Amino acid sequence: MGTRPLLNRRLAGMGTTIFAEMSALAVRTGSINLGQGFPDTDGPREIAEAAADAVLDGRGNQYPPGPGIPELRTAVAEHQQRFHGLTYDPDTEVLVTAGATEAIAAALLALLEPGDEVIAFEPFYDSYAACIAMAGAVRVPLTLRAPTFRPDLDELRALITPRTRLLLINTPHNPTGTVLTAEELRTIAELAVEHDLLVVTDEVYEHLVFGTAVHHPIAALPGMRERTVSISSAGKTFSFTGWKVGWVTAAPALVSAVRTAKQYLTYVSAGPFQYAVAEALRLPDTYFEQFRADLLRKRDLLLDGLTAAGFRAFTPEGTYFITTDITPLGEKDGIEFCRSLPERCGVVAIPNAVFYDDADAGRSLVRFTFCKKDEVLAEAVTRLQRL
Ligand SMILES: *Cc1c(COP(=O)(O)O)cnc(C)c1O
């Protein structure tokens, strides 16, 4: 095989994701896994039945249409209208993808030239760095810092160069729980227009906002519709993360570009699940309100428990993650802390450091998810008091 490394240099150092390592550790030690963000309760029974019916009725069992089944594209367009007042044509402005993950990959592979700079908030969702690298582009982090984790928009302005092509936004933001305000989004949009930048916005937590926080889609702002690729997915909103049904909404030229990359990644996916997600998107408002209320209760349960255990816990405005600082526990290094936590008290968490380029900014931060049953969270909280 010679001496040349097998993994190419774009992906060098990206190894196994932290989630695989920590989830394996959870299984080996019998720990409660508050690392990876997947619910331990499935979404609505009637939506699961809709998927089963589609399989049994022979809908979607063979390759569905490349852009997604018309029923789902229509439901996505209706959902954008209903919740955000955004109008998209289901035929030319909606594309169904294999989860938001494929939408992100296809958008970045389609829109970036090698050497282009992409500004993204760090801590990054882990696929961003890999997809930017696979596109041969350069990631430029805008660091969200404790305790507020708000973007410094003067810093953003200063990071823009003639090589900047794209802003990669994520709101509500994983892992910090920051929800960008209308004011912040307006400034970001003005910069995008002024510098003629594309915007890719990951809004998979669009329905997971708490208290007074409101999710605003940047695509709604002046000058943004024609330069924004909006991405969302069914996984987080409907608690079916294994179905991997996501979507892009954007102007026709952008959808067409993203589709060009997407068709050579998966071509199509999740045929029968597309029918079920079309129904899910049309669930009444009570579904979305109840889901939010349940998660808010879980958030507060874990927030109180983490605080009582001695963590400095930062209250998230959205998503299903709580970022904490372990310094008050006399700890410094989140990676070491997370590797020893299962042995010490039978709980698994994720060190935020792995989501940062700026190692110092994330060193003492650790992320816990609260999308678990109340009794599981209560047991985790009890175990954490041993620290
Ligand atoms: C979970 C998650 C995704 C992936 O969504 P899928 O639909 O499962 O592919 C993308 N972005 C963020 C920020 C996430 O937390």
The ligand as an ORCA input file, in Angstrom:
! r2SCAN-3c Opt
* xyz 0 1
  C     -29.102     17.233     14.218
  C     -28.568     18.371     13.429
  C     -28.470     18.295     12.032
  C     -28.741     17.024     11.281
  O     -30.050     16.859     10.909
  P     -30.505     15.531     10.168
  O     -31.837     15.892      9.625
  O     -30.542     14.428     11.183
  O     -29.513     15.223      9.104
  C     -28.029     19.408     11.346
  N     -27.686     20.537     11.989
  C     -27.751     20.644     13.326
  C     -27.344     21.919     13.972
  C     -28.177     19.561     14.095
  O     -28.183     19.653     15.426
*
